[in-house]
Amino acid sequence: MPTQSTSQPENPILPVPAPWQLTGEGYVVAVWMPDDNAPIKNTATKLGKLWPRGRIQLLIFAHYTQSDAGPYDELLHIPQLSRGVVEGYPSIDKIYVSTMASVINGQNNWGIPKQLAVFDYHPATKLQAESIKVNTPDQQPIARITFQRSRFKFPVSTAVIPARLRTLVQDWQGKRFYTAPAASGHACIAKVKDWWFDPAYFPDLSAAKVLAAFKMTDFKMTFPLPDITHLD
């Protein structure tokens, strides 16, 4: 059955402090950008459009069936694996979620620059590939993605990755947040059948070469308390 997040504002938005425990499914896609999308110093835009900044980048879609702030969907982009706001660490530069509870608490807890969007998620069937549509709250298209996945599953866990290598660094309202999420579950090989992005809202990865794509199933994730420093 398809699921659609209406992204209606929730009032009031109650604080839900870290740590969070989340479960769900989703996709992780690593891409290689062509030369004309090489890093641009001091800016993430070109001619008013969001512009990818590194050769190897990540796109992640998550369909959280449970979290401390309730179910929600998420689409995010990591522009460079080791050159975020701090050299040697990744940072999220664009992220949309389907609930205001996730927006506000994601910003306050971990400095993640979440924005609200409407998600239309159609899980795969025997006759149909999995599809995701993301629009702004006023129904401007942001992204459309269609995935196909294999049936063979294998276990995955971040336990084999040192915390230093999976630490996100985000700057938000004068603070710097260092967060090392952990996750485990199962994965299977996936394929991007088609995707489209409006570069006014999300970095356009349509010209990228997909290096690897995985469907994550029945995963459990922990977003822990971050380490926080104050920026001068």
Residue pairs with C-beta under 8 A, 6 or more apart in sequence:
1 123
2 120
2 121
2 122
2 123
3 63
3 73
3 119
3 120
3 121
3 122
3 123
4 118
4 119
4 120
4 121
5 72
5 73
5 98
5 99
5 118
5 119
5 120
5 121
6 118
7 98
7 99
7 100
7 116
7 117
7 118
7 119
7 137
9 100
9 116
10 99
10 100
10 101
13 100
13 101
13 104
13 105
14 101
15 104
15 105
15 108
16 68
16 69
16 101
16 105
16 109
17 105
17 109
18 109
18 110
18 223
18 224
18 225
18 226
19 222
19 223
19 224
19 225
20 67
20 68
20 69
20 109
20 222
20 223
21 66
21 67
21 68
21 220
21 221
21 222
22 62
22 64
22 66
22 67
22 68
22 220
22 221
22 222
22 223
23 64
23 65
23 66
23 67
23 218
23 219
23 220
23 221
24 62
24 63
24 64
24 65
24 66
24 71
24 219
24 221
25 62
25 63
25 65
25 215
25 216
25 217
25 218
25 219
26 60
26 61
26 62
26 63
26 74
26 215
26 216
26 219
27 59
27 60
27 61
27 145
27 147
27 190
27 213
27 214
27 215
27 216
28 58
28 59
28 60
28 213
28 214
28 216
29 58
29 59
29 60
29 190
29 192
29 210
29 212
29 213
29 214
30 56
30 57
30 58
30 210
30 211
30 212
30 213
31 56
31 57
31 58
31 59
31 205
31 208
31 209
31 210
31 211
32 55
32 56
32 208
32 209
32 211
33 52
33 54
33 55
33 56
33 57
33 205
33 207
33 208
34 207
34 208
34 209
37 51
37 52
37 53
37 55
37 207
37 208
38 55
39 53
39 54
39 80
39 83
40 46
40 51
40 53
43 51
44 50
44 51
44 53
44 79
44 93
45 51
48 200
49 199
49 200
49 204
50 94
50 199
50 200
50 201
50 202
50 203
50 204
51 199
51 203
52 79
52 203
52 204
52 205
52 208
53 79
53 80
53 93
54 79
54 80
54 81
54 83
56 80
56 81
56 211
57 77
57 78
57 79
57 80
57 81
57 203
57 205
57 208
58 77
58 78
58 81
58 90
59 75
59 76
59 77
59 205
60 74
60 75
60 76
60 77
60 78
61 73
61 74
61 75
61 132
61 145
62 73
62 74
62 216
63 73
63 121
64 71
64 72
64 73
64 74
65 71
67 102
69 99
69 101
69 102
69 105
70 99
70 101
72 97
72 98
72 99
72 101
72 102
73 97
73 98
73 119
73 121
74 95
74 96
74 97
74 98
74 102
75 95
75 96
75 117
75 119
75 132
75 134
75 142
75 143
75 202
76 92
76 94
76 95
76 96
77 92
77 93
77 94
77 95
77 202
77 203
77 205
78 84
78 90
78 91
78 92
78 93
79 91
79 93
79 203
80 90
81 90
82 88
82 89
82 90
84 90
84 91
84 168
84 169
85 91
85 169
85 170
85 171
85 176
86 169
86 176
89 167
89 168
89 169
89 178
90 168
90 169
91 168
91 169
91 170
92 112
92 113
92 168
92 170
93 113
93 203
94 113
94 202
94 203
95 106
95 112
95 113
95 114
95 115
96 114
96 115
96 116
96 117
96 119
96 134
96 142
96 202
97 103
97 106
97 114
97 115
97 116
97 117
98 116
98 117
98 118
98 119
99 116
100 116
102 114
103 114
103 115
103 116
106 112
106 114
107 113
107 114
107 172
107 173
109 223
109 226
110 168
110 170
110 177
110 179
110 223
110 226
111 170
111 171
111 172
111 173
111 175
111 176
111 177
111 226
112 168
112 170
112 172
112 177
113 170
113 172
116 137
117 134
117 135
117 136
117 137
117 142
118 134
118 135
118 136
118 137
118 139
119 132
119 133
119 134
120 132
120 133
120 134
120 135
121 131
121 132
121 133
122 128
122 130
122 131
122 132
123 130
124 130
124 147
124 148
124 149
129 146
129 147
129 148
129 193
130 146
130 147
130 148
130 149
130 215
131 144
131 145
131 146
131 147
132 143
132 144
132 145
132 146
132 147
133 141
133 143
133 144
134 141
134 142
134 143
134 144
134 202
135 141
135 142
136 142
136 201
140 198
140 201
141 196
141 198
142 197
142 198
142 201
142 202
143 195
143 196
143 197
143 198
143 201
143 202
144 194
144 195
144 196
145 192
145 194
145 195
145 196
146 192
146 193
146 194
146 195
147 190
147 191
147 192
147 193
147 213
147 215
148 190
148 191
148 193
149 188
149 189
149 190
149 191
149 215
150 188
150 189
150 190
151 188
152 188
152 189
153 186
153 187
153 188
153 217
154 186
154 187
154 188
155 184
155 185
155 186
155 187
156 183
156 184
156 185
156 186
156 187
156 214
156 216
156 219
157 183
157 184
157 185
158 166
158 181
158 182
158 183
158 184
159 182
159 184
163 180
164 180
166 180
166 181
166 182
167 178
167 179
167 180
168 177
168 178
168 179
168 180
168 181
169 176
169 177
169 178
170 176
170 177
170 179
171 177
171 231
174 230
174 231
175 228
175 229
175 230
175 231
176 228
176 229
176 230
176 231
177 226
177 227
177 228
178 226
178 227
178 228
178 229
179 223
179 224
179 226
179 227
180 224
181 221
181 222
181 223
181 224
182 221
182 222
182 224
183 216
183 219
183 220
183 221
183 222
184 219
184 220
185 216
185 217
185 218
185 219
185 220
186 216
186 217
186 218
186 219
187 214
187 215
187 216
187 217
188 214
188 215
188 217
189 213
189 214
189 215
190 213
190 214
190 215
191 210
191 213
192 210
192 213
195 205
195 206
196 206
197 203
197 204
197 205
197 206
198 204
